[in-house]
Amino acid sequence: MSDLATRLGTTTTGQLLVRSGIEIERILNAMVRDRATVTGKFSDLMFLSRLLSFDAAQQQVMLAYSDNKPANSAVLAARSVTFICNHHGAQFAFACTKPLQGVHAEQPAIRMSAPTMMLALQHGRNGTCRQMPREADVQCELWLGVISFEARLVDMSLDGKAFLICDPGVPVCAGTRLQGARISHGEREPLVVDIDIDQVVHAAPYNGKPGTRIGCRILANPEQMEKIIRLFIVDLQ
């Protein structure tokens, strides 16, 4: 199932927590392309705007100024603003932070840090849940011949595109297939999958130390894929 709206329609709760950066990038780019309206609500003001651009490398969005000057001032004065957007048959809620004055296409705009999570809702559903799950801690044991090394799976999309973080100096390159990789989460039995690597970039992992970011595609049977996807696109209970 490679469509988020379709997946949302099959959930029992009608709400998904999207913490896949790949899927969030796709959603934001679609909102930009479709000129979708986003709304930010304050106690006595409403900010009506649209996304002008999304910069994946900098993890920033540009928003148009609204026609309401006090609402614009409220956004610029806030540390974080939660926006609502009705798009492609679903309602998305997401928070952007660190607003600053910016310029887009030679016009004034508001620059903010992009969201790291999104809540996707079917229309008519509320956005409450008993407990918001923590960030997924997904460990991988990768094999290159007889050599094994550790990595962390930090992102996974509905179609199997994924990103790994590992220590620097790991001897892999684009075009490599790693067979028999073991993916573990908590106390669950590891899943054995193959991984096709298409990108290797020096980066800083979450612990701040130098590392390697690996862009790849996970190859597994549908049942295994679903188990991994559920770690990054969560059906909220």
C-alpha positions, 0 to 999 in steps of 0.5 A: 500500500503506497498511498497514505490517504488509502492507508488512512481509510483502512485504519480502525481509528481513522488517525495516523501518526506520520513520523517518516520524514520521507512521507512528510516530505511528500505531503509538504511538497504536494501541499506546495504544488496544490497551493493548499490552504493552511490554518494556524489558530490562536486564542483570538486570531486565525492565520490563513496562509499556504505553503510556498516551498519546502527545503528538504536539505535545510528542513525549512518551509516558507509560508505566505503572509496572511491578509491579517497583520495581527495574525502575522505578528502572532505567528512571528512571535510564537515559538511553535505554531500548529497548522491544520490543512485539509488535503487529498481527503484527509486533515493534517495537523503539524507544528512548525517552529522558529518563525523568522521573516524571509523572502520567497520569489522576491516577496516577503514570507515567513520561514519556519522549521519543518515538522518532524511529525504529522497527525493525519485524520479522516474527516469527522475524527478528532485528534486525540489518542491515549498515548503518543508513541515515542520515536522508533528505535530500530536497530539493524545488523548489516552483513557485507560478506562475512563482516557485520556492522551495526546501523540504525533505521531512522526513516521508512516510507510506504514504498520501502525507501529508507535511510540508515545511520551508521558509523563512518568508514563502513565499506559500502557504496551505491549499488551494493545489495546487503543480503540477510540484514536483521532489523530489530525493534524492542524485544521482537524477533528480528526481521531478515531482509535484503537492502539495496543501497543507492546513496552513501553520504557523510552526515551527523547521526543523532548522537552528534558524532560523525557518521554515514547516512545510507539511502536505500530500499528495503526488500522484504515480503509484504508481511515484513514490510508492513511490520517495519512501516508500522514503526514509522506510520503509526495507527493511533489507538 
